Amino acid sequence: MNSKIGIGVMVDSVSEHPYILSDGMHTPYVSDNILVEQLQFYAFKRVLNNELIDENAKGVSKDILDYWSFYGMLSGERSIIESAIQKGFRLNYDALYEDIEKFQSEDGYIIDDDFINKFEGLRQLCEIKVIESRLLAMFDKEIQHEGEKGEVTLLQGIVGATDFIYSLYPSGFPLHTDLMRDMDSSTFFKVSYKGVVQDKELEREDALMKYLDLPVQLLDDIFIVSAEIDVSEEFMQKFVENLADFVDKLESMNMQHASAYKEAVSNVYNENQTYEPNSTKKEDDYSIQ
């Protein structure tokens, strides 16, 4: 059985982020047909660095270079965005090029709050995408065994949590929560004690529970943020109504996920195919950088 879980989302981008055309499939390994997307990202990164070199001749500030380095966007650096692309994200390069050009001036390279928020939001969503992919890979065998029995409990839990987190981004609140600002896929699976990240890896079950708890934590943080910035009661009422509407859609999505997975399993059995044991799989990195 193909371990790339062929289950998409109801719309191209649940997050509705201006730089994301598609959230892609919920896949534990490298997504299909990523070369074109990788090449587009590589070209964008190259254009950005060429502009930084040109601006550097005019005295671009160290703060600007540090800003792009934080996101792994300087030459020779690795960006979480590329990792998310490998898992299925498709980006809106027209919007990215337009904003980069917009923030260039005769006095040097500038970045305004609007762009900072959009690019930070992109990073946060990329971190979630990569975390979800690793979790799906960790529980690949169990998910497939559930599929054999016509169950999709693990799959629904992980995919549902991801889509729920994505769905909160159009409100603008998650971007400013401590939870999402601190989200880091490289440390998510590490044991943390009193805020200090340890070298020890989390047990699989602990990592799963940590991820499934994210939607509730994020909601708590959102209501804290909304109180701090004194959002109107009318706005929050609308937010809660939209939230309830998405939960209903999420339930429908889960049913579609279940049907799609059962059909995929049935098709494999009908063709007398078997899936590879999880131990033979690895999470390859096909980066072109």
C-alpha positions, 0 to 999 in steps of 0.5 A: 500500500502506498504510504503517501496518504492521498487525502486532500483538504476541502479547499485549496488553502484552509489557512487563506494565507496570501502567500499560500496557494495550496496546503497540499496533501496530508502526507508523511513523506515527500510530496509528489511533483515538487520539483517545479515548486522547489525551482520556483522557491529557489528562483525567488530566493536567488532574486531576493539575495541578488537584491540584497547584494545590490542594496548592500552596496548602498549600505543595507543594515545588518538588521535586514540581513539578520531578519532574512537569516532568521527565516533561512533565506540567505544564500546557503541557508536552509528555510523551513519554507522549503521543507513545507514545500517538500510536504506539499505547500504551493506558494503564491510567488506573484504575491511574494515578488510583488511585496518584495518589490514594494518594500524596496526604496531608493534609501535601501531595503525596507520591510514594513509591519504588513509584510513582517506579519505575512511572512511570519505567518507563512513560517508558522504554518510551515512549521505546522506542516512539517510537524504534521508530516513527521507525526504521520510518518511516526504513526504510518504503520498504525494508520495503515493497520487502522485502514485495514480494519476500516478505521481512521481514528489516528489519521482523523485526529492528526489531520483534524488538528492541522486543519483546525489550526489552519482554519484559525489563521484568517482571524489574524489572531494565531500570528500574535500568540506566544504558542505560534510565535515560539512554534519550532518543528526542530524542537517540537519533538524534544523533551522540554523541562522548565522551558529548557529544551533537552536532547532527549526525544519525546515518546511517540505517544507524548508527541501525538498528545502534544500535537492533538492538544495544540488546537485547545492551547491555541484557542486559549491563547487567542482569547487572551490576545483578543482581550489584550487588544480590546477586540469588539464583542461583535467581532468576537461573536462573529469569530465564535460563529465562524469557529462553530461553522468550521467545526461542522465542516471539519466533521464532514471533512473527517467523514470524507477522509474516512471514506477516501482512506477506506476506498484506497485500502479496498482498491489496494486489496483488490489489486492484490498489493501490499504495503511496505513495512514502516521500517523500510521507509525514510523521510528523504530530503530532495532539496536542490539547494 
